[in-house]
Amino acid sequence: MRLLIVGTLDGHIATAGKLALQSGAKVAHVDDVSGAMNALRSGQGADLVMVEVSLDIGSLCSSLESERIAVPVVACGIGPEPSAAADAIRAGAQEYIPLPPDAELIAAVLSAVAEETSTVVFHDPIMSDVLRLAEQVAPSDASVLITGESGTGKEVMARFLHSKSKRAAQHFISVNCAAIPENLLESELFGHEKGAFTGAVTRRVGKFEEASGGTLLLDEISEMHPRLQAKLLRAIQEREIDRVGGGQPIKVDIRLLATSNRNLEEEVAKGNFREDLYYRLNVVNIPLPSLRERPQDIPILAQHFTAKYAEANGMPPLSLTPEAQGVLAGHHWRGNVRELENTMHRAVLLSRDGVIDASAIILTGQSLRPSEGKAAESSAEAEADGQAAGDVKGLVGRTVADVEKDLILDTLQHCLGNRTHAANILGISIRTLRNKLKLYSQDGVAVPMPGDNERTTPA
């Protein structure tokens, strides 16, 4: 665990750093947001950024997003200041920690970050076989190709492999090849020198250098352009890279993992993926089953996500009714674990009186619910068709922007004004959400603020 502390934390830096070190973290410190970005660009890296609440957290989060540096941000300030905490969350911080720092709280935050990224939750026997294979190959330096449908947890499996490897104490760096434009991905992987291209105002260390000594994950590698595949192959074979605009080869020491939701053998046959690169990556293949193939995991994952989002929203433990569990068990889960997570996030927000019932389970796509007899099925289908027709009529004559605005504001209302949670449910970035909310406010639309709709419980 690498912790980067930004600011003075009102004189509590030494205490926070000491507590983090006692929890097994590697701690670095910079004075301001500019220093934080320079440290992250230079390849120092961090698994968590702890930033003083008085600094420009919005600027930090925007810079991290624009430069595709994925790291959670936690704000810190003196005492429980509701307004400061709300401003920090609104700016993009995931949590707010009051100072002086509490040893148990610091340990819990660090533990949560570590556990969230590498814990595989399962009960189904089919996943036992997968985990057995993963644990067997994890200690080696062999390249591993993790395959499976979108949403099955391929990055979680990659982090699990890293956590069980001899490189576990070193960096784990992930690059989403599908999310970065082809003309920027080379710089992202190999870095660039100052002035190498328009906009390269400073040297940037690439992910290969940042991961040196540890593990590099190339997520959705099948989306990489063939031109760049050739340069990647050389980097893997020679264990050295060239920064864009640089003239000096740089040696790297990495363990390479890759994921794909496509059949790479078919992509090779189509000419979309280099055969020699495929064999370099596919030393060991770990195929992840879809959630449909591991039905015994649905209840335990549902409980896991329910507990996670209840805690994140400051709510007491929640229970699922048998009817709700039946709905979950009967759904097709085309989006796999990711879809289940989003479903339970929504369900937590729509729960009542500490209970998640069937009405709180809002599914995407067609729900394959347990049979309740032909008459019941026909009645339900007719009711659903009538409701769908009504919904469509309600949308006719409205613009897409108007419908989108209602969806965003309704979701934000359900999230009690929490921007981060709303963005997760909507499937958009926090920056996109903030930009849209800013436009709505400028048009005179009332936008829910954190805490505006504080949840009340019956006496």
C-alpha positions in Angstrom: 0.0 0.0 0.0 1.4 3.4 -1.1 0.1 6.5 0.6 0.7 10.0 -0.7 0.0 12.7 1.9 -0.7 16.2 0.4 -0.4 19.3 2.5 0.4 19.9 6.2 -2.8 18.2 7.6 -2.7 21.1 10.1 0.5 19.8 11.7 -0.7 16.1 11.9 1.5 14.8 9.0 3.9 13.0 11.3 1.1 11.3 13.2 -0.8 10.3 10.1 2.3 9.0 8.5 3.4 7.1 11.5 0.0 5.5 11.9 0.0 4.5 8.2 3.5 3.1 8.5 2.4 1.0 11.4 -0.4 -0.4 9.2 2.2 -1.5 6.6 1.9 1.4 4.2 4.7 3.2 2.3 4.3 6.9 2.9 5.4 9.9 0.9 4.6 13.6 1.4 4.3 16.6 -0.8 3.2 20.2 0.1 0.6 20.9 -2.5 -1.5 19.8 -5.4 1.2 20.7 -7.9 3.7 18.6 -6.0 1.2 15.7 -5.9 0.7 15.7 -9.6 4.5 15.9 -10.3 5.1 12.9 -7.9 2.4 10.9 -9.7 3.7 11.8 -13.2 7.2 10.9 -12.2 6.2 7.3 -11.6 6.2 7.5 -7.8 2.6 6.3 -7.8 0.1 5.9 -5.0 -2.7 3.6 -4.0 -4.3 6.3 -1.9 -4.0 10.1 -1.8 -4.7 11.8 1.6 -5.2 15.5 1.0 -5.7 18.5 3.3 -9.3 19.7 2.9 -8.2 23.4 2.5 -6.3 22.6 -0.7 -8.0 22.7 -4.1 -9.4 19.1 -4.2 -11.5 19.8 -7.2 -8.4 20.8 -9.2 -6.5 17.6 -8.0 -9.4 15.3 -9.0 -9.8 17.0 -12.4 -6.1 16.7 -13.1 -6.1 13.0 -12.1 -9.0 12.3 -14.4 -7.7 14.3 -17.3 -4.3 12.6 -17.1 -5.9 9.1 -16.5 -4.3 8.6 -13.1 -6.7 6.3 -11.2 -6.2 6.7 -7.5 -8.8 7.3 -4.7 -8.6 10.6 -2.9 -9.5 11.0 0.8 -9.8 14.5 2.3 -8.7 15.4 5.9 -9.4 18.3 8.1 -9.7 19.3 11.7 -12.7 17.9 13.5 -16.0 16.8 12.0 -16.8 19.8 9.8 -20.0 18.9 7.8 -19.7 21.7 5.3 -16.0 21.0 4.6 -16.7 17.3 4.3 -19.6 18.0 1.9 -17.4 20.4 -0.2 -14.7 17.7 -0.4 -17.0 15.0 -1.5 -18.6 17.3 -4.0 -15.1 18.1 -5.4 -14.4 14.4 -6.0 -13.0 13.0 -2.7 -14.3 9.6 -1.8 -14.2 10.0 2.0 -13.5 12.6 4.7 -11.4 11.8 7.7 -11.4 14.2 10.7 -8.1 15.1 12.4 -6.3 14.5 14.6 -6.1 11.1 13.0 -7.4 8.0 14.8 -5.2 4.9 14.6 -8.2 2.5 14.0 -9.7 4.8 11.4 -6.5 5.2 9.4 -6.0 1.4 9.5 -9.6 0.8 8.4 -9.3 3.2 5.4 -6.0 1.6 4.3 -7.4 -1.9 4.8 -10.6 -1.1 2.9 -8.6 0.2 -0.1 -6.4 -3.0 -0.1 -9.4 -5.4 0.4 -11.6 -3.7 -2.1 -9.1 -4.2 -4.9 -7.9 -7.8 -4.3 -10.6 -9.8 -2.5 -12.4 -12.4 -4.5 -15.9 -13.0 -3.0 -17.2 -16.5 -3.9 -18.9 -19.7 -2.7 -19.6 -21.6 -5.9 -17.4 -24.6 -6.6 -16.6 -23.4 -10.1 -14.8 -20.4 -8.6 -12.9 -22.6 -6.2 -11.3 -24.3 -9.2 -10.4 -20.9 -10.7 -8.9 -19.6 -7.4 -6.9 -22.9 -7.0 -5.3 -22.3 -10.5 -4.7 -18.6 -9.7 -2.9 -19.4 -6.4 -0.8 -22.0 -8.1 0.5 -19.6 -10.8 0.6 -16.4 -8.8 4.1 -16.9 -7.3 5.7 -17.2 -10.7 6.7 -14.3 -13.1 4.8 -15.9 -16.0 2.5 -13.8 -18.1 -1.1 -14.5 -17.4 -4.1 -13.9 -19.8 -7.4 -13.5 -17.9 -10.4 -13.9 -20.1 -14.1 -13.7 -19.6 -17.2 -11.6 -20.3 -17.4 -7.9 -19.3 -18.1 -7.5 -15.6 -16.9 -10.9 -14.4 -14.1 -9.4 -12.3 -11.0 -9.7 -14.5 -9.2 -6.8 -12.8 -10.0 -8.1 -9.4 -8.5 -11.4 -10.4 -5.4 -9.6 -11.6 -5.0 -7.8 -8.3 -5.5 -11.1 -6.5 -2.6 -12.6 -8.6 -0.4 -9.7 -7.7 -1.3 -9.9 -4.0 -0.2 -13.6 -3.9 3.0 -13.0 -5.9 6.5 -12.3 -4.8 6.0 -8.8 -6.1 3.1 -8.1 -3.7 5.0 -5.4 -1.9 5.8 -3.5 -5.1 3.6 -1.5 -7.5 0.4 -2.8 -9.2 -0.3 -0.6 -12.2 -3.3 -1.0 -14.5 -3.9 0.5 -17.9 -7.3 0.3 -19.7 -6.3 -0.1 -23.3 -10.0 0.4 -24.4 -10.4 3.8 -22.6 -7.4 5.6 -24.0 -7.2 6.9 -27.6 -4.7 5.0 -29.8 -2.6 8.2 -30.3 -2.2 8.6 -26.5 -1.8 5.0 -25.4 1.8 4.8 -26.5 2.7 7.8 -24.3 0.6 6.3 -21.5 2.5 3.0 -21.7 6.1 4.1 -22.4 6.0 7.8 -21.2 7.3 10.8 -23.1 9.9 13.5 -22.9 9.1 17.2 -22.6 8.3 18.7 -26.0 7.8 15.2 -27.6 4.4 16.4 -29.0 2.0 19.3 -28.6 0.9 19.4 -25.0 3.9 17.5 -23.6 4.8 20.3 -21.2 6.8 18.1 -18.9 8.4 14.7 -18.8 5.9 11.9 -18.0 7.0 8.4 -16.8 5.0 5.7 -18.5 3.2 2.8 -16.9 6.0 0.3 -17.8 8.5 2.4 -15.8 6.0 3.0 -13.0 5.4 -0.7 -12.6 9.0 -1.7 -12.7 9.7 -4.1 -9.9 6.0 -4.9 -9.7 3.0 -5.9 -11.9 1.6 -4.3 -15.0 -2.0 -5.1 -16.1 -3.0 -4.4 -19.6 -6.8 -4.3 -19.3 -8.8 -5.2 -22.5 -5.7 -5.6 -24.5 -7.7 -6.8 -27.5 -8.6 -3.2 -28.1 -5.0 -2.2 -28.8 -4.1 -1.0 -32.3 -1.9 -3.5 -34.2 0.7 -0.8 -34.7 1.2 -0.4 -31.0 1.1 -4.2 -30.6 4.4 -4.4 -32.3 6.0 -2.0 -29.9 4.5 -3.8 -27.0 5.9 -7.1 -28.2 9.4 -5.6 -28.3 9.0 -4.2 -24.8 7.9 -7.6 -23.5 10.7 -9.5 -25.3 13.6 -7.1 -24.5 12.3 -5.8 -21.2 13.1 -2.3 -22.2 11.1 0.6 -23.5 11.7 4.0 -25.3 9.9 7.1 -24.1 8.1 9.0 -26.9 10.6 11.6 -28.0 13.4 9.9 -26.1 16.6 8.4 -27.5 17.8 6.2 -24.6 16.3 2.7 -24.0 15.1 2.2 -20.4 15.3 -1.2 -18.8 12.2 -2.4 -16.9 11.4 -5.4 -14.7 7.7 -6.2 -14.7 5.3 -9.2 -14.4 2.8 -8.8 -17.1 -0.9 -9.6 -16.9 -3.6 -8.9 -19.5 -7.3 -9.2 -19.8 -9.7 -9.6 -22.7 -13.4 -10.1 -23.1 -12.9 -11.3 -26.7 -11.7 -14.6 -28.1 -8.1 -13.7 -28.9 -7.6 -16.8 -31.1 -10.4 -15.5 -33.3 -8.9 -12.0 -33.3 -5.6 -13.5 -34.4 -7.4 -15.4 -37.2 -9.1 -12.2 -38.3 -5.7 -10.4 -38.4 -6.7 -8.0 -35.6 -4.2 -9.3 -33.1 -0.6 -10.4 -33.5 -0.1 -14.1 -33.1 3.4 -13.7 -31.6 2.1 -11.3 -29.0 -0.8 -13.6 -28.2 1.6 -16.4 -27.4 3.8 -14.1 -25.3 0.8 -13.1 -23.2 -1.0 -16.5 -23.0 1.6 -18.4 -21.0 -1.2 -19.2 -18.5 -4.9 -18.6 -19.2 -7.3 -18.0 -16.4 -10.9 -18.0 -17.8 -13.4 -16.4 -15.5 -17.0 -17.9 -15.6 -20.0 -15.6 -16.0 -22.2 -15.0 -13.0 -24.8 -17.2 -14.7 -22.4 -20.1 -14.4 -21.8 -19.5 -10.7 -25.3 -19.2 -9.2 -24.3 -20.0 -5.7 -22.3 -16.8 -5.6 -25.3 -14.5 -6.3 -26.5 -14.4 -2.7 -23.1 -14.0 -1.1 -22.2 -11.2 -3.6 -25.5 -9.5 -3.1 -24.9 -9.4 0.7 -21.3 -8.2 0.2 -22.4 -5.3 -2.0 -25.3 -4.5 0.3 -23.0 -4.2 3.3 -20.5 -2.2 1.2 -23.0 0.5 0.0 -24.9 0.6 3.3 -21.7 1.5 5.0 -20.7 4.0 2.3 -24.1 5.8 2.7 -23.9 5.8 6.5 -26.8 3.4 6.8 -27.4 0.6 9.3 -27.0 -3.1 8.2 -29.7 -4.1 5.7 -31.5 -7.4 5.1 -32.9 -8.9 1.9 -36.3 -10.4 1.9 -36.8 -13.9 0.4 -38.7 -12.3 -2.5 -35.8 -10.0 -3.3 -33.4 -12.9 -3.2 -35.7 -14.8 -5.5 -35.6 -11.9 -8.0 -31.8 -11.9 -7.9 -31.6 -15.7 -8.3 -33.9 -15.6 -11.4 -32.2 -12.8 -13.3 -29.9 -13.5 -16.3 -27.1 -11.1 -15.3 -25.9 -10.2 -18.7 -23.6 -7.6 -17.1 -22.3 -10.2 -14.6 -20.9 -9.1 -11.2 -20.7 -5.4 -12.3 -24.4 -5.4 -13.0 -25.2 -7.1 -9.7 -23.1 -4.5 -7.9 -24.9 -1.6 -9.5 -28.3 -3.4 -8.8 -27.5 -3.7 -5.1 -26.2 -0.1 -4.9 -29.6 1.1 -6.2 -31.4 -1.3 -3.9 -29.6 0.1 -0.9 -30.6 3.6 -1.8 -34.2 2.5 -2.3 -34.4 0.3 0.8 -37.0 1.1 3.5 -36.9 0.5 7.3 -33.7 -1.5 7.1 -35.0 -4.0 4.5 -34.4 -4.5 0.8 -37.6 -6.0 -0.7 -38.4 -7.0 -4.3 -39.6 -3.5 -5.2 -36.1 -2.1 -4.5 -34.5 -4.6 -7.0 -34.5 -2.6 -10.3 -33.0 -4.8 -13.0 -31.6 -4.0 -16.4 -32.8 -6.0 -19.4 -35.3 -8.9 -19.0 -35.7 -10.5 -15.6 -36.0 -14.3 -15.7 -38.0 -14.7 -12.5 -39.1 -18.0 -11.0 -42.2 -19.3 -12.6 -45.4 -18.5 -10.6 -47.8 -20.2 -13.0 -49.0 -19.3 -16.5 -51.8 -17.1 -15.3 -49.4 -15.1 -13.1 -46.9 -14.8 -15.9 -49.5 -13.6 -18.3 -50.8 -11.1 -15.8 -47.3 -9.8 -15.0 -46.4 -9.6 -18.7 -49.6 -7.6 -19.5 -49.0 -5.3 -16.6 -45.3 -4.8 -17.7 -46.4 -4.2 -21.3 -49.0 -1.6 -20.2 -46.5 0.1 -18.0 -43.9 0.1 -20.8 -46.4 1.6 -23.2 -47.3 4.3 -20.7 -43.6 5.1 -20.1 -43.0 5.4 -23.9 -46.1 7.7 -24.2 -44.7 9.8 -21.4 -41.4 10.3 -23.3 -42.9 11.2 -26.7 -42.4 14.9 -27.4 -39.6 15.4 -25.0 -36.0 16.0 -26.0 -33.2 13.6 -25.1 -31.5 16.3 -23.1 -34.7 16.8 -21.0 -35.0 13.1 -20.3 -31.3 12.9 -19.4 -31.7 15.8 -17.0 -34.6 14.2 -15.2 -32.7 10.9 -14.9 -29.6 12.6 -13.5 -31.5 14.7 -11.0 -33.7 11.7 -9.9 -30.6 9.6 -9.4 -28.9 12.3 -7.4 -32.0 12.7 -5.3 -31.9 8.9 -4.5 -28.2 9.3 -3.6 -29.0 12.1 -1.1 -26.9 14.5 -3.2 -23.7 12.4 -3.2 -22.1 13.1 -6.6 -19.7 10.1 -6.5 -22.4 7.5 -5.8 -24.7 9.1 -8.4 -22.0 9.0 -11.1 -21.3 5.3 -10.3 -25.0 4.4 -10.8 -25.3 6.5 -14.0 -22.2 5.0 -15.4 -20.6 8.4 -16.1 -17.5 10.1 -14.8 -17.7 12.4 -11.8 -16.4 15.2 -14.0 -19.1 14.7 -16.6 -21.7 14.7 -13.8 -20.4 17.9 -12.3 -20.3 19.6 -15.7 -24.0 18.7 -16.4 -25.1 19.8 -12.9 -23.3 23.1 -13.4 -25.2 23.7 -16.6 -28.5 22.9 -14.8 -27.7 25.3 -12.0 -26.9 28.0 -14.6 -30.3 27.4 -16.1 -32.0 28.0 -12.7 -32.7 24.3 -12.0 -32.5 23.3 -8.3 -29.7 20.7 -7.9 -29.7 18.5 -4.8 -26.7 19.1 -2.5 -25.2 16.5 -0.2 -27.4 16.1 2.8 -30.4 18.0 1.3 -32.6 14.9 1.6 -31.4 13.4 4.8 -32.9 10.0 5.3 -35.3 9.7 8.2 -36.3 6.5 10.0 -39.6 5.9 11.8 -39.6 6.4 15.5 
